[in-house]
Amino acid sequence: MTHGVYSAGAAMARLEIYQEVTANNLANAATTGFRRDLMTAREPLRGESGMTLGPLRLGQVETAVMLESGGIEPTGSPTDLAISGDGFFVVESGGKNYLTRAGAFTRNENGEMVTATGDRLMGDSGPIAIESDDFAVSQAGEVSAGGAVVNTVRIASVAPGIALRKAGGSRIEMPASGVGPRPDSTGILQGYLEGSNVNAIREMVSLVEAFRIYQANSKSVTTADEILDKAVNEVGRARVA
């Protein structure tokens, strides 16, 4: 009986994590370049300890970044860039590079293209800096100003199956295995932005389903507790009598 209580309790703990992940997805349904997360749980493999919460064994709980593309919409702003196809922009902050699909850039006082938080957009020749207000970015990523190519937007690819970790602000940490070159089929669209890949309806349905399963497990715990109470008190008294 107590085994059932622990199993239901572990399921409820996993569902709480799932609901937090799903709620965060829903909150970022309108965030430029956001990539939704998917939580999964499985039995630990040999050598894996798995997650625990007090006496509850939750198994191997993991969160994966889902890379399907979001919708691309025109903005008309020359500093807005969107990636058509696979790959990521590379941005730099504090001497560290990150990946992102969020292309809402502006130009700082040095003419560098930066994100809203000041991360610099990287090119094949370092940070992209444009002195002229009249510039263009081709689908191949070439940045031209004054009739001359000044840099090329760097687009990095990630090998299939590589686990990615988010770093906040629509950024993704560089994988330890490194990144690959720009995919051949990838293009850059100037004056466009890619939105979130979150389907708000799907996330809402997931939340409702998770809540119902949580309620069912909670009822199981309550029922088991009532049975244990009767076993300890009523059955115990009957034997004494």
C-alpha positions as CSV (number, residue, x, y, z in Angstrom):
1,M,0.0,0.0,0.0
2,T,2.8,2.5,0.9
3,H,4.5,1.6,-2.4
4,G,1.4,2.9,-4.2
5,V,1.5,6.1,-2.2
6,Y,5.1,6.7,-3.1
7,S,4.5,5.9,-6.8
8,A,1.5,8.3,-7.0
9,G,3.5,11.0,-5.1
10,A,6.4,10.7,-7.5
11,A,4.0,11.0,-10.4
12,M,2.6,14.2,-8.9
13,A,6.1,15.6,-8.4
14,R,6.9,14.9,-12.1
15,L,3.6,16.5,-13.1
16,E,4.4,19.7,-11.2
17,I,7.7,20.0,-13.1
18,Y,5.8,19.3,-16.4
19,Q,3.3,22.0,-15.6
20,E,6.0,24.5,-14.8
21,V,7.7,23.8,-18.1
22,T,4.5,24.0,-20.1
23,A,3.4,27.2,-18.3
24,N,6.8,28.8,-19.2
25,N,6.2,27.8,-22.9
26,L,2.8,29.3,-22.8
27,A,4.1,32.5,-21.2
28,N,6.6,32.8,-24.1
29,A,4.2,32.1,-27.0
30,A,4.7,35.6,-28.3
31,T,8.5,35.9,-27.5
32,T,10.7,36.4,-30.6
33,G,12.7,33.3,-31.5
34,F,11.7,31.4,-28.4
35,R,12.1,27.6,-28.5
36,R,9.7,25.6,-26.5
37,D,10.8,23.0,-24.0
38,L,9.6,19.4,-23.6
39,M,9.9,17.6,-20.3
40,T,10.3,13.8,-20.4
41,A,10.8,11.2,-17.6
42,R,12.2,7.7,-17.8
43,E,13.7,5.0,-15.7
44,P,17.4,5.7,-15.0
45,L,19.9,3.7,-17.0
46,R,22.8,1.8,-15.3
47,G,25.1,4.4,-13.8
48,E,22.4,7.1,-13.6
49,S,21.1,8.1,-10.2
50,G,17.9,9.8,-11.3
51,M,16.1,12.7,-9.6
52,T,14.8,12.4,-6.0
53,L,12.6,14.6,-3.9
54,G,12.8,13.5,-0.3
55,P,11.8,9.8,-0.3
56,L,10.3,10.1,-3.8
57,R,12.2,8.6,-6.7
58,L,11.3,10.6,-9.8
59,G,13.4,8.8,-12.4
60,Q,15.5,10.5,-15.0
61,V,13.7,13.8,-15.6
62,E,15.0,15.7,-18.6
63,T,14.0,18.9,-20.5
64,A,14.7,19.1,-24.2
65,V,14.8,22.2,-26.4
66,M,12.5,21.7,-29.4
67,L,14.0,23.1,-32.6
68,E,11.1,23.3,-35.1
69,S,10.8,26.7,-36.7
70,G,8.4,29.5,-35.7
71,G,6.3,31.7,-38.0
72,I,8.2,34.4,-39.9
73,E,6.6,37.8,-40.2
74,P,7.7,41.0,-42.0
75,T,8.6,44.0,-39.9
76,G,10.2,46.4,-42.4
77,S,13.1,47.2,-40.0
78,P,16.5,46.7,-41.7
79,T,18.1,45.5,-38.5
80,D,15.5,42.7,-38.0
81,L,16.8,39.4,-39.3
82,A,15.2,35.9,-39.5
83,I,16.7,32.6,-40.4
84,S,14.8,30.5,-43.0
85,G,15.8,26.9,-42.4
86,D,18.1,25.4,-39.8
87,G,20.8,27.0,-37.8
88,F,21.3,29.7,-35.3
89,F,22.7,33.3,-35.0
90,V,25.8,33.5,-32.9
91,V,25.8,36.4,-30.3
92,E,28.5,37.4,-27.9
93,S,28.2,38.6,-24.3
94,G,30.9,38.9,-21.7
95,G,33.4,37.2,-23.9
96,K,31.1,34.1,-24.3
97,N,29.2,33.1,-27.4
98,Y,25.6,31.9,-27.5
99,L,23.2,30.6,-30.0
100,T,19.8,32.2,-30.7
101,R,17.0,32.4,-33.2
102,A,15.8,35.8,-32.0
103,G,16.8,38.3,-34.7
104,A,15.4,41.6,-33.3
105,F,18.6,43.5,-33.5
106,T,19.4,47.2,-33.2
107,R,22.6,49.2,-33.7
108,N,24.5,50.5,-30.6
109,E,26.6,53.7,-30.4
110,N,29.5,51.8,-32.1
111,G,27.3,50.8,-35.0
112,E,27.4,47.1,-33.8
113,M,24.2,45.1,-34.3
114,V,23.1,44.0,-30.8
115,T,20.1,42.3,-29.1
116,A,17.9,44.2,-26.6
117,T,20.2,43.1,-23.8
118,G,23.4,44.2,-25.6
119,D,24.6,40.9,-27.0
120,R,26.6,41.5,-30.2
121,L,25.7,39.7,-33.4
122,M,28.8,37.8,-34.6
123,G,29.9,37.5,-38.2
124,D,32.6,35.5,-39.9
125,S,35.0,38.4,-39.2
126,G,34.0,39.2,-35.7
127,P,31.1,41.4,-34.4
128,I,29.1,43.0,-37.2
129,A,29.5,46.8,-37.2
130,I,27.9,49.0,-39.8
131,E,28.8,52.7,-40.0
132,S,26.1,53.6,-42.6
133,D,22.4,53.7,-42.0
134,D,22.1,52.4,-45.6
135,F,23.0,48.7,-45.5
136,A,21.7,45.4,-46.8
137,V,21.9,41.8,-45.7
138,S,21.7,39.2,-48.4
139,Q,20.1,35.8,-48.1
140,A,23.6,34.4,-48.0
141,G,24.3,36.6,-44.9
142,E,26.6,39.1,-46.6
143,V,26.3,42.5,-45.0
144,S,26.9,45.4,-47.5
145,A,27.3,49.1,-46.8
146,G,28.5,51.7,-49.2
147,G,28.6,49.2,-52.0
148,A,31.1,46.9,-50.2
149,V,30.7,43.7,-48.2
150,V,31.8,44.5,-44.6
151,N,31.1,41.1,-43.0
152,T,29.0,38.0,-43.2
153,V,26.4,37.0,-40.6
154,R,27.6,33.8,-38.9
155,I,25.1,31.0,-38.9
156,A,26.0,27.9,-36.8
157,S,24.5,24.5,-37.1
158,V,24.0,21.8,-34.3
159,A,24.4,18.1,-35.0
160,P,21.2,16.0,-34.6
161,G,20.8,14.5,-31.2
162,I,22.9,17.1,-29.4
163,A,21.3,18.2,-26.1
164,L,20.9,21.9,-25.8
165,R,20.7,24.0,-22.7
166,K,19.0,27.4,-22.5
167,A,20.9,30.4,-21.1
168,G,18.0,32.9,-20.7
169,G,16.8,35.7,-23.0
170,S,16.1,33.3,-25.9
171,R,19.8,32.3,-25.8
172,I,21.1,28.8,-25.9
173,E,24.5,27.7,-24.6
174,M,27.1,26.6,-27.0
175,P,27.2,22.7,-26.8
176,A,30.4,21.2,-25.5
177,S,30.9,19.3,-28.7
178,G,30.9,22.6,-30.6
179,V,28.9,23.7,-33.6
180,G,29.0,23.1,-37.3
181,P,29.0,25.5,-40.3
182,R,25.9,27.1,-41.9
183,P,23.5,24.5,-43.5
184,D,23.4,24.8,-47.3
185,S,19.6,25.3,-47.4
186,T,19.6,28.1,-44.8
187,G,18.9,31.7,-45.8
188,I,18.6,35.0,-44.0
189,L,15.7,37.3,-44.5
190,Q,16.2,41.0,-43.7
191,G,13.3,43.0,-42.4
192,Y,11.6,39.9,-41.0
193,L,11.4,38.3,-37.5
194,E,10.8,34.7,-36.5
195,G,8.3,34.2,-33.7
196,S,8.1,31.6,-31.0
197,N,7.5,27.9,-32.0
198,V,5.0,27.5,-29.2
199,N,1.5,26.4,-30.2
200,A,-0.6,28.1,-27.4
201,I,-3.6,25.8,-27.9
202,R,-1.4,22.7,-27.7
203,E,0.2,24.0,-24.5
204,M,-3.2,24.8,-22.9
205,V,-4.4,21.3,-23.7
206,S,-1.3,19.8,-22.2
207,L,-1.8,21.9,-19.0
208,V,-5.4,20.7,-18.6
209,E,-4.4,17.1,-19.2
210,A,-1.6,17.3,-16.7
211,F,-3.9,18.8,-14.1
212,R,-6.4,16.0,-14.6
213,I,-3.8,13.3,-14.2
214,Y,-2.4,15.2,-11.1
215,Q,-5.9,15.1,-9.6
216,A,-6.3,11.4,-10.3
217,N,-3.0,10.7,-8.5
218,S,-3.9,12.9,-5.6
219,K,-7.2,11.0,-5.2
220,S,-5.2,7.7,-5.2
221,V,-3.0,9.1,-2.4
222,T,-6.0,10.2,-0.4
223,T,-7.7,6.8,-0.9
224,A,-4.6,4.9,0.1
225,D,-4.2,7.1,3.2
226,E,-7.8,6.3,4.2
227,I,-7.3,2.6,3.8
228,L,-4.1,2.7,5.8
229,D,-5.9,4.7,8.5
230,K,-8.6,2.0,8.8
231,A,-6.1,-0.8,8.7
232,V,-4.1,0.8,11.6
233,N,-7.1,1.9,13.7
234,E,-10.2,-0.2,13.0
235,V,-8.5,-3.5,12.2
236,G,-6.1,-3.0,15.1
237,R,-9.0,-2.4,17.6
238,A,-10.9,-5.4,16.2
239,R,-8.0,-7.7,17.0
240,V,-7.6,-6.3,20.5
241,A,-11.3,-6.9,21.1
